[in-house]
Amino acid sequence: NCTPYIAVNATYEDTIVPQEYVRGGQIVLNISPTAVHKFGINKNVLQFSARFGGVSRDLFIPLPAITAIYAKETGGGMVFPTDEYDNLS
């Protein structure tokens, strides 16, 4: 029953996130079912819509741009090495 958050490298190529919420090249996003809609994931990309300041925005996040996933309440989760996907095609 924890809230899933992801940390995203917002400077990664083809990443589409609301830039006004990016800090230090990174954005942290709540991806719980109550926070997002039109959620989709495949082997290359995570896509969903979420509200920012009351405005719905479509996000497009290549999986290599995700640097961590963790629970808001405990901080427990996984950090991904930045070179994790370098050898995948």
N, CA, C and O atoms as a CHARMM CRD file, in Angstrom:
* protein
*
  356
    1    1 ASN  N      0.80900  -1.19600   0.00000 PROA 1      0.00000
    2    1 ASN  CA     0.00000   0.00000   0.00000 PROA 1      0.00000
    3    1 ASN  C      0.85600   1.26600   0.00000 PROA 1      0.00000
    4    1 ASN  O      0.48900   2.26900   0.61300 PROA 1      0.00000
    5    2 CYS  N      1.97600   1.21600  -0.67700 PROA 2      0.00000
    6    2 CYS  CA     2.85000   2.38400  -0.75500 PROA 2      0.00000
    7    2 CYS  C      2.63900   3.11900  -2.07300 PROA 2      0.00000
    8    2 CYS  O      2.12300   2.55300  -3.03700 PROA 2      0.00000
    9    3 THR  N      3.04100   4.37700  -2.10400 PROA 3      0.00000
   10    3 THR  CA     2.91200   5.21400  -3.29000 PROA 3      0.00000
   11    3 THR  C      4.17700   5.08500  -4.13800 PROA 3      0.00000
   12    3 THR  O      5.26300   5.43500  -3.67500 PROA 3      0.00000
   13    4 PRO  N      4.05600   4.58500  -5.38100 PROA 4      0.00000
   14    4 PRO  CA     5.24000   4.42300  -6.22600 PROA 4      0.00000
   15    4 PRO  C      5.66600   5.74100  -6.87300 PROA 4      0.00000
   16    4 PRO  O      4.86900   6.41800  -7.52200 PROA 4      0.00000
   17    5 TYR  N      6.91300   6.08000  -6.68500 PROA 5      0.00000
   18    5 TYR  CA     7.51000   7.26300  -7.30500 PROA 5      0.00000
   19    5 TYR  C      8.63000   6.80100  -8.23200 PROA 5      0.00000
   20    5 TYR  O      9.28900   5.79300  -7.98000 PROA 5      0.00000
   21    6 ILE  N      8.83000   7.56000  -9.31200 PROA 6      0.00000
   22    6 ILE  CA     9.99300   7.32400 -10.16300 PROA 6      0.00000
   23    6 ILE  C     10.78100   8.62100 -10.27000 PROA 6      0.00000
   24    6 ILE  O     10.20900   9.71100 -10.29800 PROA 6      0.00000
   25    7 ALA  N     12.09300   8.48700 -10.32800 PROA 7      0.00000
   26    7 ALA  CA    12.98000   9.60600 -10.61300 PROA 7      0.00000
   27    7 ALA  C     13.37700   9.48100 -12.07200 PROA 7      0.00000
   28    7 ALA  O     13.74800   8.40000 -12.52800 PROA 7      0.00000
   29    8 VAL  N     13.30000  10.57700 -12.80100 PROA 8      0.00000
   30    8 VAL  CA    13.53200  10.56400 -14.24400 PROA 8      0.00000
   31    8 VAL  C     14.59800  11.59400 -14.61300 PROA 8      0.00000
   32    8 VAL  O     14.56700  12.73700 -14.15600 PROA 8      0.00000
   33    9 ASN  N     15.53600  11.16400 -15.44500 PROA 9      0.00000
   34    9 ASN  CA    16.50500  12.07900 -16.03500 PROA 9      0.00000
   35    9 ASN  C     15.76800  12.81900 -17.15000 PROA 9      0.00000
   36    9 ASN  O     15.57700  12.27400 -18.23800 PROA 9      0.00000
   37   10 ALA  N     15.35900  14.04500 -16.88400 PROA 10     0.00000
   38   10 ALA  CA    14.54500  14.81200 -17.82400 PROA 10     0.00000
   39   10 ALA  C     15.33400  15.29000 -19.03200 PROA 10     0.00000
   40   10 ALA  O     14.74600  15.80400 -19.98400 PROA 10     0.00000
   41   11 THR  N     16.65600  15.13300 -19.01700 PROA 11     0.00000
   42   11 THR  CA    17.48000  15.55400 -20.14900 PROA 11     0.00000
   43   11 THR  C     17.72000  14.40900 -21.13300 PROA 11     0.00000
   44   11 THR  O     18.32200  14.60900 -22.18800 PROA 11     0.00000
   45   12 TYR  N     17.24900  13.20700 -20.78400 PROA 12     0.00000
   46   12 TYR  CA    17.45100  12.05100 -21.66000 PROA 12     0.00000
   47   12 TYR  C     16.70600  12.27200 -22.98000 PROA 12     0.00000
   48   12 TYR  O     15.60000  12.81200 -22.99400 PROA 12     0.00000
   49   13 GLU  N     17.31600  11.85400 -24.07000 PROA 13     0.00000
   50   13 GLU  CA    16.75900  12.05500 -25.40600 PROA 13     0.00000
   51   13 GLU  C     15.32000  11.53500 -25.52700 PROA 13     0.00000
   52   13 GLU  O     15.01400  10.43100 -25.07800 PROA 13     0.00000
   53   14 ASP  N     14.46400  12.32000 -26.12000 PROA 14     0.00000
   54   14 ASP  CA    13.05300  12.01000 -26.39800 PROA 14     0.00000
   55   14 ASP  C     12.16000  11.98900 -25.16100 PROA 14     0.00000
   56   14 ASP  O     10.98300  11.64400 -25.27100 PROA 14     0.00000
   57   15 THR  N     12.67400  12.34400 -24.00500 PROA 15     0.00000
   58   15 THR  CA    11.85900  12.38700 -22.79900 PROA 15     0.00000
   59   15 THR  C     10.94700  13.60400 -22.84400 PROA 15     0.00000
   60   15 THR  O     11.39400  14.72500 -23.09000 PROA 15     0.00000
   61   16 ILE  N      9.65300  13.36500 -22.60100 PROA 16     0.00000
   62   16 ILE  CA     8.69300  14.46000 -22.57500 PROA 16     0.00000
   63   16 ILE  C      8.04300  14.49400 -21.19500 PROA 16     0.00000
   64   16 ILE  O      7.23100  13.63600 -20.85000 PROA 16     0.00000
   65   17 VAL  N      8.41700  15.49900 -20.42200 PROA 17     0.00000
   66   17 VAL  CA     7.86400  15.74500 -19.09500 PROA 17     0.00000
   67   17 VAL  C      7.67000  17.25400 -18.97100 PROA 17     0.00000
   68   17 VAL  O      8.28300  18.01000 -19.72400 PROA 17     0.00000
   69   18 PRO  N      6.83500  17.70700 -18.04200 PROA 18     0.00000
   70   18 PRO  CA     6.65000  19.15700 -17.87500 PROA 18     0.00000
   71   18 PRO  C      7.93300  19.81200 -17.35700 PROA 18     0.00000
   72   18 PRO  O      8.30100  19.63600 -16.19600 PROA 18     0.00000
   73   19 GLN  N      8.59300  20.54900 -18.20500 PROA 19     0.00000
   74   19 GLN  CA     9.90000  21.12100 -17.88800 PROA 19     0.00000
   75   19 GLN  C      9.86900  22.10200 -16.72100 PROA 19     0.00000
   76   19 GLN  O     10.88500  22.29700 -16.05200 PROA 19     0.00000
   77   20 GLU  N      8.72600  22.71700 -16.47000 PROA 20     0.00000
   78   20 GLU  CA     8.65300  23.67600 -15.36400 PROA 20     0.00000
   79   20 GLU  C      8.73900  23.00200 -13.99700 PROA 20     0.00000
   80   20 GLU  O      8.88100  23.67900 -12.97800 PROA 20     0.00000
   81   21 TYR  N      8.65500  21.66900 -13.97200 PROA 21     0.00000
   82   21 TYR  CA     8.77700  20.92000 -12.71600 PROA 21     0.00000
   83   21 TYR  C     10.12000  20.19100 -12.60200 PROA 21     0.00000
   84   21 TYR  O     10.35700  19.47500 -11.62900 PROA 21     0.00000
   85   22 VAL  N     10.97600  20.36700 -13.57000 PROA 22     0.00000
   86   22 VAL  CA    12.30500  19.73000 -13.57100 PROA 22     0.00000
   87   22 VAL  C     13.24500  20.55000 -12.69500 PROA 22     0.00000
   88   22 VAL  O     13.29600  21.77600 -12.79600 PROA 22     0.00000
   89   23 ARG  N     13.98300  19.86300 -11.84000 PROA 23     0.00000
   90   23 ARG  CA    14.98500  20.50600 -10.97700 PROA 23     0.00000
   91   23 ARG  C     16.29700  19.74500 -11.11100 PROA 23     0.00000
   92   23 ARG  O     16.35200  18.53600 -10.88900 PROA 23     0.00000
   93   24 GLY  N     17.34200  20.45900 -11.47300 PROA 24     0.00000
   94   24 GLY  CA    18.64900  19.83000 -11.60800 PROA 24     0.00000
   95   24 GLY  C     18.66600  18.73200 -12.65000 PROA 24     0.00000
   96   24 GLY  O     19.41300  17.76200 -12.52000 PROA 24     0.00000
   97   25 GLY  N     17.84400  18.87700 -13.69100 PROA 25     0.00000
   98   25 GLY  CA    17.80100  17.87500 -14.76000 PROA 25     0.00000
   99   25 GLY  C     16.97600  16.64800 -14.42600 PROA 25     0.00000
  100   25 GLY  O     16.93300  15.69800 -15.20700 PROA 25     0.00000
  101   26 GLN  N     16.31300  16.65800 -13.26000 PROA 26     0.00000
  102   26 GLN  CA    15.54400  15.49200 -12.80900 PROA 26     0.00000
  103   26 GLN  C     14.12500  15.90300 -12.42000 PROA 26     0.00000
  104   26 GLN  O     13.88000  17.02800 -11.98300 PROA 26     0.00000
  105   27 ILE  N     13.20400  14.96700 -12.59200 PROA 27     0.00000
  106   27 ILE  CA    11.83900  15.14500 -12.12100 PROA 27     0.00000
  107   27 ILE  C     11.42600  13.86900 -11.39800 PROA 27     0.00000
  108   27 ILE  O     11.76700  12.76400 -11.82000 PROA 27     0.00000
  109   28 VAL  N     10.69300  14.03400 -10.31400 PROA 28     0.00000
  110   28 VAL  CA    10.17700  12.90100  -9.55500 PROA 28     0.00000
  111   28 VAL  C      8.67000  12.86400  -9.77200 PROA 28     0.00000
  112   28 VAL  O      7.98500  13.87400  -9.61300 PROA 28     0.00000
  113   29 LEU  N      8.15600  11.67700 -10.14100 PROA 29     0.00000
  114   29 LEU  CA     6.75600  11.52800 -10.51200 PROA 29     0.00000
  115   29 LEU  C      6.06300  10.44700  -9.69800 PROA 29     0.00000
  116   29 LEU  O      6.61200   9.36800  -9.47500 PROA 29     0.00000
  117   30 ASN  N      4.86700  10.75000  -9.26400 PROA 30     0.00000
  118   30 ASN  CA     4.00100   9.78200  -8.60800 PROA 30     0.00000
  119   30 ASN  C      3.31100   8.99000  -9.71700 PROA 30     0.00000
  120   30 ASN  O      2.60900   9.57300 -10.54300 PROA 30     0.00000
  121   31 ILE  N      3.49900   7.67900  -9.74800 PROA 31     0.00000
  122   31 ILE  CA     2.88100   6.86400 -10.81100 PROA 31     0.00000
  123   31 ILE  C      1.81200   5.92700 -10.26000 PROA 31     0.00000
  124   31 ILE  O      1.52500   4.88900 -10.85700 PROA 31     0.00000
  125   32 SER  N      1.21800   6.29400  -9.11500 PROA 32     0.00000
  126   32 SER  CA     0.15500   5.46300  -8.56000 PROA 32     0.00000
  127   32 SER  C     -1.07500   5.52600  -9.46400 PROA 32     0.00000
  128   32 SER  O     -1.25800   6.50500 -10.18700 PROA 32     0.00000
  129   33 PRO  N     -1.91800   4.49400  -9.43000 PROA 33     0.00000
  130   33 PRO  CA    -3.11500   4.48000 -10.28300 PROA 33     0.00000
  131   33 PRO  C     -4.04500   5.67100 -10.06600 PROA 33     0.00000
  132   33 PRO  O     -4.77900   6.04400 -10.98000 PROA 33     0.00000
  133   34 THR  N     -4.03200   6.26800  -8.89200 PROA 34     0.00000
  134   34 THR  CA    -4.88800   7.43000  -8.65400 PROA 34     0.00000
  135   34 THR  C     -4.27700   8.72400  -9.18500 PROA 34     0.00000
  136   34 THR  O     -4.97700   9.73000  -9.29600 PROA 34     0.00000
  137   35 ALA  N     -2.98900   8.71800  -9.51400 PROA 35     0.00000
  138   35 ALA  CA    -2.30500   9.92000  -9.98000 PROA 35     0.00000
  139   35 ALA  C     -2.15800   9.98700 -11.49600 PROA 35     0.00000
  140   35 ALA  O     -1.91800  11.05900 -12.05100 PROA 35     0.00000
  141   36 VAL  N     -2.30200   8.84900 -12.16600 PROA 36     0.00000
  142   36 VAL  CA    -2.08800   8.81500 -13.61700 PROA 36     0.00000
  143   36 VAL  C     -3.27000   8.15600 -14.31900 PROA 36     0.00000
  144   36 VAL  O     -4.06000   7.44300 -13.70100 PROA 36     0.00000
  145   37 HSD  N     -3.37600   8.41000 -15.62400 PROA 37     0.00000
  146   37 HSD  CA    -4.33400   7.67700 -16.44300 PROA 37     0.00000
  147   37 HSD  C     -3.71100   7.46200 -17.81500 PROA 37     0.00000
  148   37 HSD  O     -2.69500   8.07000 -18.15400 PROA 37     0.00000
  149   38 LYS  N     -4.32700   6.59900 -18.58600 PROA 38     0.00000
  150   38 LYS  CA    -3.78100   6.16500 -19.88800 PROA 38     0.00000
  151   38 LYS  C     -2.34500   5.63600 -19.72000 PROA 38     0.00000
  152   38 LYS  O     -1.46900   5.91400 -20.53800 PROA 38     0.00000
  153   39 PHE  N     -2.12900   4.87500 -18.65300 PROA 39     0.00000
  154   39 PHE  CA    -0.80800   4.32900 -18.33400 PROA 39     0.00000
  155   39 PHE  C     -0.46900   3.19200 -19.28600 PROA 39     0.00000
  156   39 PHE  O     -1.27900   2.28900 -19.49700 PROA 39     0.00000
  157   40 GLY  N      0.72100   3.23700 -19.85600 PROA 40     0.00000
  158   40 GLY  CA     1.18600   2.17100 -20.72900 PROA 40     0.00000
  159   40 GLY  C      2.69000   2.01500 -20.60600 PROA 40     0.00000
  160   40 GLY  O      3.42200   2.99200 -20.45000 PROA 40     0.00000
  161   41 ILE  N      3.13400   0.78200 -20.67900 PROA 41     0.00000
  162   41 ILE  CA     4.57100   0.51200 -20.60300 PROA 41     0.00000
  163   41 ILE  C      4.88000  -0.65100 -21.52800 PROA 41     0.00000
  164   41 ILE  O      4.10800  -1.60500 -21.62600 PROA 41     0.00000
  165   42 ASN  N      6.01200  -0.56200 -22.20000 PROA 42     0.00000
  166   42 ASN  CA     6.51200  -1.68300 -22.98800 PROA 42     0.00000
  167   42 ASN  C      8.00800  -1.78100 -22.73200 PROA 42     0.00000
  168   42 ASN  O      8.51000  -1.18500 -21.78000 PROA 42     0.00000
  169   43 LYS  N      8.71900  -2.51500 -23.55800 PROA 43     0.00000
  170   43 LYS  CA    10.14600  -2.72600 -23.27700 PROA 43     0.00000
  171   43 LYS  C     10.99400  -1.48200 -23.52200 PROA 43     0.00000
  172   43 LYS  O     12.17500  -1.46400 -23.17600 PROA 43     0.00000
  173   44 ASN  N     10.40600  -0.43800 -24.11700 PROA 44     0.00000
  174   44 ASN  CA    11.18100   0.75300 -24.44200 PROA 44     0.00000
  175   44 ASN  C     10.74100   2.04000 -23.75400 PROA 44     0.00000
  176   44 ASN  O     11.55300   2.93800 -23.53100 PROA 44     0.00000
  177   45 VAL  N      9.45500   2.12800 -23.41700 PROA 45     0.00000
  178   45 VAL  CA     8.94100   3.42000 -22.97100 PROA 45     0.00000
  179   45 VAL  C      7.80200   3.28700 -21.96100 PROA 45     0.00000
  180   45 VAL  O      7.05600   2.30800 -21.96000 PROA 45     0.00000
  181   46 LEU  N      7.69400   4.29400 -21.10900 PROA 46     0.00000
  182   46 LEU  CA     6.59000   4.44400 -20.16700 PROA 46     0.00000
  183   46 LEU  C      5.82400   5.68900 -20.60700 PROA 46     0.00000
  184   46 LEU  O      6.41200   6.75600 -20.78700 PROA 46     0.00000
  185   47 GLN  N      4.50900   5.54800 -20.78000 PROA 47     0.00000
  186   47 GLN  CA     3.67400   6.66900 -21.18700 PROA 47     0.00000
  187   47 GLN  C      2.46700   6.76200 -20.27400 PROA 47     0.00000
  188   47 GLN  O      1.90400   5.74100 -19.87800 PROA 47     0.00000
  189   48 PHE  N      2.07200   7.96500 -19.94000 PROA 48     0.00000
  190   48 PHE  CA     0.85300   8.17500 -19.17100 PROA 48     0.00000
  191   48 PHE  C      0.50200   9.64700 -19.19300 PROA 48     0.00000
  192   48 PHE  O      1.28500  10.48100 -19.64700 PROA 48     0.00000
  193   49 SER  N     -0.68400   9.95500 -18.69700 PROA 49     0.00000
  194   49 SER  CA    -1.11900  11.33200 -18.51100 PROA 49     0.00000
  195   49 SER  C     -1.24500  11.58600 -17.01900 PROA 49     0.00000
  196   49 SER  O     -1.61700  10.69800 -16.25200 PROA 49     0.00000
  197   50 ALA  N     -0.93200  12.80200 -16.62300 PROA 50     0.00000
  198   50 ALA  CA    -1.05500  13.19300 -15.22000 PROA 50     0.00000
  199   50 ALA  C     -1.36400  14.67900 -15.16500 PROA 50     0.00000
  200   50 ALA  O     -1.11700  15.41900 -16.11700 PROA 50     0.00000
  201   51 ARG  N     -1.90500  15.09400 -14.04300 PROA 51     0.00000
  202   51 ARG  CA    -2.26300  16.49900 -13.87000 PROA 51     0.00000
  203   51 ARG  C     -1.13900  17.23500 -13.13100 PROA 51     0.00000
  204   51 ARG  O     -0.60600  16.75900 -12.12800 PROA 51     0.00000
  205   52 PHE  N     -0.80600  18.39600 -13.65800 PROA 52     0.00000
  206   52 PHE  CA     0.19500  19.28000 -13.05500 PROA 52     0.00000
  207   52 PHE  C     -0.44400  20.65100 -12.94800 PROA 52     0.00000
  208   52 PHE  O     -0.78700  21.25700 -13.96300 PROA 52     0.00000
  209   53 GLY  N     -0.60600  21.14400 -11.73700 PROA 53     0.00000
  210   53 GLY  CA    -1.26300  22.42800 -11.55600 PROA 53     0.00000
  211   53 GLY  C     -2.67100  22.43800 -12.11800 PROA 53     0.00000
  212   53 GLY  O     -3.15000  23.47200 -12.58300 PROA 53     0.00000
  213   54 GLY  N     -3.34300  21.27900 -12.07700 PROA 54     0.00000
  214   54 GLY  CA    -4.71000  21.16900 -12.55600 PROA 54     0.00000
  215   54 GLY  C     -4.85200  20.96000 -14.05100 PROA 54     0.00000
  216   54 GLY  O     -5.96800  20.86200 -14.56100 PROA 54     0.00000
  217   55 VAL  N     -3.72000  20.89000 -14.76700 PROA 55     0.00000
  218   55 VAL  CA    -3.74100  20.72300 -16.22400 PROA 55     0.00000
  219   55 VAL  C     -3.22500  19.33000 -16.58200 PROA 55     0.00000
  220   55 VAL  O     -2.14600  18.93200 -16.14400 PROA 55     0.00000
  221   56 SER  N     -3.99900  18.59400 -17.37900 PROA 56     0.00000
  222   56 SER  CA    -3.58000  17.26000 -17.80700 PROA 56     0.00000
  223   56 SER  C     -2.43600  17.37500 -18.80800 PROA 56     0.00000
  224   56 SER  O     -2.48800  18.17100 -19.74500 PROA 56     0.00000
  225   57 ARG  N     -1.39800  16.56100 -18.59000 PROA 57     0.00000
  226   57 ARG  CA    -0.22700  16.55300 -19.48000 PROA 57     0.00000
  227   57 ARG  C      0.09000  15.12100 -19.85900 PROA 57     0.00000
  228   57 ARG  O     -0.04000  14.21500 -19.03600 PROA 57     0.00000
  229   58 ASP  N      0.50200  14.91100 -21.09600 PROA 58     0.00000
  230   58 ASP  CA     0.94800  13.60700 -21.57800 PROA 58     0.00000
  231   58 ASP  C      2.45700  13.51000 -21.38700 PROA 58     0.00000
  232   58 ASP  O      3.20000  14.40700 -21.78400 PROA 58     0.00000
  233   59 LEU  N      2.90400  12.41000 -20.77400 PROA 59     0.00000
  234   59 LEU  CA     4.32600  12.19000 -20.53400 PROA 59     0.00000
  235   59 LEU  C      4.81200  11.00800 -21.34400 PROA 59     0.00000
  236   59 LEU  O      4.08400  10.03400 -21.53700 PROA 59     0.00000
  237   60 PHE  N      6.03800  11.09400 -21.81500 PROA 60     0.00000
  238   60 PHE  CA     6.67700  10.05900 -22.60800 PROA 60     0.00000
  239   60 PHE  C      8.07600   9.88700 -22.03400 PROA 60     0.00000
  240   60 PHE  O      8.90500  10.79300 -22.11900 PROA 60     0.00000
  241   61 ILE  N      8.33400   8.72000 -21.44900 PROA 61     0.00000
  242   61 ILE  CA     9.59500   8.50800 -20.74400 PROA 61     0.00000
  243   61 ILE  C     10.27300   7.23900 -21.24300 PROA 61     0.00000
  244   61 ILE  O      9.82800   6.13800 -20.91900 PROA 61     0.00000
  245   62 PRO  N     11.34900   7.37100 -22.03100 PROA 62     0.00000
  246   62 PRO  CA    12.11100   6.18000 -22.41200 PROA 62     0.00000
  247   62 PRO  C     12.61500   5.49000 -21.14500 PROA 62     0.00000
  248   62 PRO  O     13.06200   6.16400 -20.21700 PROA 62     0.00000
  249   63 LEU  N     12.55300   4.16800 -21.09100 PROA 63     0.00000
  250   63 LEU  CA    12.93700   3.45900 -19.86500 PROA 63     0.00000
  251   63 LEU  C     14.34800   3.78800 -19.38400 PROA 63     0.00000
  252   63 LEU  O     14.56700   3.85400 -18.17500 PROA 63     0.00000
  253   64 PRO  N     15.31500   3.99600 -20.28000 PROA 64     0.00000
  254   64 PRO  CA    16.64900   4.35200 -19.76000 PROA 64     0.00000
  255   64 PRO  C     16.69500   5.69800 -19.03100 PROA 64     0.00000
  256   64 PRO  O     17.66000   5.97900 -18.32100 PROA 64     0.00000
  257   65 ALA  N     15.66900   6.52800 -19.19800 PROA 65     0.00000
  258   65 ALA  CA    15.62200   7.81200 -18.49600 PROA 65     0.00000
  259   65 ALA  C     15.21200   7.64700 -17.03200 PROA 65     0.00000
  260   65 ALA  O     15.41200   8.56000 -16.23100 PROA 65     0.00000
  261   66 ILE  N     14.64400   6.49700 -16.67500 PROA 66     0.00000
  262   66 ILE  CA    14.22600   6.25700 -15.29600 PROA 66     0.00000
  263   66 ILE  C     15.45800   5.87300 -14.47700 PROA 66     0.00000
  264   66 ILE  O     16.11200   4.86300 -14.74000 PROA 66     0.00000
  265   67 THR  N     15.75500   6.70000 -13.48600 PROA 67     0.00000
  266   67 THR  CA    16.96200   6.46900 -12.68800 PROA 67     0.00000
  267   67 THR  C     16.67700   5.75900 -11.37000 PROA 67     0.00000
  268   67 THR  O     17.58700   5.20600 -10.75400 PROA 67     0.00000
  269   68 ALA  N     15.40800   5.77200 -10.93100 PROA 68     0.00000
  270   68 ALA  CA    15.05200   5.09600  -9.67900 PROA 68     0.00000
  271   68 ALA  C     13.54900   4.89200  -9.60400 PROA 68     0.00000
  272   68 ALA  O     12.77400   5.62200 -10.22300 PROA 68     0.00000
  273   69 ILE  N     13.15500   3.89200  -8.84000 PROA 69     0.00000
  274   69 ILE  CA    11.75600   3.68200  -8.47500 PROA 69     0.00000
  275   69 ILE  C     11.75200   3.36500  -6.98700 PROA 69     0.00000
  276   69 ILE  O     12.54700   2.55800  -6.50600 PROA 69     0.00000
  277   70 TYR  N     10.84400   4.01100  -6.27100 PROA 70     0.00000
  278   70 TYR  CA    10.85200   3.81700  -4.81900 PROA 70     0.00000
  279   70 TYR  C      9.48500   4.13300  -4.22800 PROA 70     0.00000
  280   70 TYR  O      8.63300   4.73300  -4.88300 PROA 70     0.00000
  281   71 ALA  N      9.29300   3.72200  -2.98500 PROA 71     0.00000
  282   71 ALA  CA     8.05300   3.99300  -2.25600 PROA 71     0.00000
  283   71 ALA  C      8.19700   5.32000  -1.51400 PROA 71     0.00000
  284   71 ALA  O      9.17000   5.53700  -0.79200 PROA 71     0.00000
  285   72 LYS  N      7.23300   6.18900  -1.69900 PROA 72     0.00000
  286   72 LYS  CA     7.25000   7.49000  -1.03100 PROA 72     0.00000
  287   72 LYS  C      7.33000   7.33300   0.48600 PROA 72     0.00000
  288   72 LYS  O      8.08900   8.04200   1.14700 PROA 72     0.00000
  289   73 GLU  N      6.56000   6.41900   1.02700 PROA 73     0.00000
  290   73 GLU  CA     6.43600   6.28000   2.47400 PROA 73     0.00000
  291   73 GLU  C      7.68700   5.72600   3.14800 PROA 73     0.00000
  292   73 GLU  O      7.99700   6.10500   4.27700 PROA 73     0.00000
  293   74 THR  N      8.40400   4.84200   2.47600 PROA 74     0.00000
  294   74 THR  CA     9.56100   4.19600   3.10700 PROA 74     0.00000
  295   74 THR  C     10.90100   4.58200   2.49200 PROA 74     0.00000
  296   74 THR  O     11.94700   4.43400   3.12400 PROA 74     0.00000
  297   75 GLY  N     10.86300   5.07700   1.25700 PROA 75     0.00000
  298   75 GLY  CA    12.10200   5.37600   0.55000 PROA 75     0.00000
  299   75 GLY  C     12.75500   4.13600  -0.03000 PROA 75     0.00000
  300   75 GLY  O     13.76100   4.23400  -0.73200 PROA 75     0.00000
  301   76 GLY  N     12.18400   2.95200   0.25900 PROA 76     0.00000
  302   76 GLY  CA    12.73500   1.70300  -0.26000 PROA 76     0.00000
  303   76 GLY  C     12.45300   1.55300  -1.73700 PROA 76     0.00000
  304   76 GLY  O     11.36800   1.89900  -2.20500 PROA 76     0.00000
  305   77 GLY  N     13.41700   1.04300  -2.47000 PROA 77     0.00000
  306   77 GLY  CA    13.22600   0.83700  -3.89800 PROA 77     0.00000
  307   77 GLY  C     14.51900   0.45400  -4.58300 PROA 77     0.00000
  308   77 GLY  O     15.38100  -0.19500  -3.98900 PROA 77     0.00000
  309   78 MET  N     14.64900   0.85500  -5.82900 PROA 78     0.00000
  310   78 MET  CA    15.82900   0.51000  -6.62400 PROA 78     0.00000
  311   78 MET  C     16.34600   1.73900  -7.35800 PROA 78     0.00000
  312   78 MET  O     15.57400   2.54600  -7.87600 PROA 78     0.00000
  313   79 VAL  N     17.66900   1.86400  -7.38900 PROA 79     0.00000
  314   79 VAL  CA    18.32800   2.87700  -8.19700 PROA 79     0.00000
  315   79 VAL  C     18.96500   2.14500  -9.36200 PROA 79     0.00000
  316   79 VAL  O     19.60500   1.10900  -9.18000 PROA 79     0.00000
  317   80 PHE  N     18.78900   2.68300 -10.55900 PROA 80     0.00000
  318   80 PHE  CA    19.32300   2.03500 -11.74700 PROA 80     0.00000
  319   80 PHE  C     20.59400   2.72100 -12.20400 PROA 80     0.00000
  320   80 PHE  O     20.64000   3.94900 -12.28000 PROA 80     0.00000
  321   81 PRO  N     21.63200   1.94600 -12.51200 PROA 81     0.00000
  322   81 PRO  CA    22.86300   2.54400 -13.04500 PROA 81     0.00000
  323   81 PRO  C     22.56300   3.28200 -14.34000 PROA 81     0.00000
  324   81 PRO  O     21.72500   2.84700 -15.13000 PROA 81     0.00000
  325   82 THR  N     23.24800   4.39500 -14.55600 PROA 82     0.00000
  326   82 THR  CA    22.97400   5.18300 -15.75200 PROA 82     0.00000
  327   82 THR  C     23.36900   4.46900 -17.03500 PROA 82     0.00000
  328   82 THR  O     22.89500   4.83300 -18.11100 PROA 82     0.00000
  329   83 ASP  N     24.22500   3.46000 -16.94200 PROA 83     0.00000
  330   83 ASP  CA    24.62700   2.71200 -18.14400 PROA 83     0.00000
  331   83 ASP  C     23.87300   1.38900 -18.28500 PROA 83     0.00000
  332   83 ASP  O     24.27700   0.53600 -19.07600 PROA 83     0.00000
  333   84 GLU  N     22.79100   1.20600 -17.53700 PROA 84     0.00000
  334   84 GLU  CA    22.02700  -0.04800 -17.51100 PROA 84     0.00000
  335   84 GLU  C     21.60000  -0.51400 -18.90100 PROA 84     0.00000
  336   84 GLU  O     21.59600  -1.71300 -19.17900 PROA 84     0.00000
  337   85 TYR  N     21.23900   0.43000 -19.77600 PROA 85     0.00000
  338   85 TYR  CA    20.68900   0.06700 -21.08200 PROA 85     0.00000
  339   85 TYR  C     21.67100   0.26900 -22.24000 PROA 85     0.00000
  340   85 TYR  O     21.29400   0.11000 -23.40100 PROA 85     0.00000
  341   86 ASP  N     22.91700   0.61600 -21.93900 PROA 86     0.00000
  342   86 ASP  CA    23.87600   0.93800 -22.98300 PROA 86     0.00000
  343   86 ASP  C     24.07600  -0.16300 -24.01700 PROA 86     0.00000
  344   86 ASP  O     24.30500   0.13600 -25.18900 PROA 86     0.00000
  345   87 ASN  N     23.99500  -1.42500 -23.61400 PROA 87     0.00000
  346   87 ASN  CA    24.28000  -2.51800 -24.52700 PROA 87     0.00000
  347   87 ASN  C     23.02100  -3.16600 -25.11500 PROA 87     0.00000
  348   87 ASN  O     23.10800  -4.18900 -25.79300 PROA 87     0.00000
  349   88 LEU  N     21.86000  -2.57400 -24.85600 PROA 88     0.00000
  350   88 LEU  CA    20.61200  -3.12000 -25.39700 PROA 88     0.00000
  351   88 LEU  C     20.30500  -2.46100 -26.73600 PROA 88     0.00000
  352   88 LEU  O     20.63100  -1.29600 -26.96000 PROA 88     0.00000
  353   89 SER  N     19.67300  -3.22700 -27.62000 PROA 89     0.00000
  354   89 SER  CA    19.26300  -2.63000 -28.89200 PROA 89     0.00000
  355   89 SER  C     17.84100  -3.00400 -29.19400 PROA 89     0.00000
  356   89 SER  O     17.30200  -2.60100 -30.22400 PROA 89     0.00000
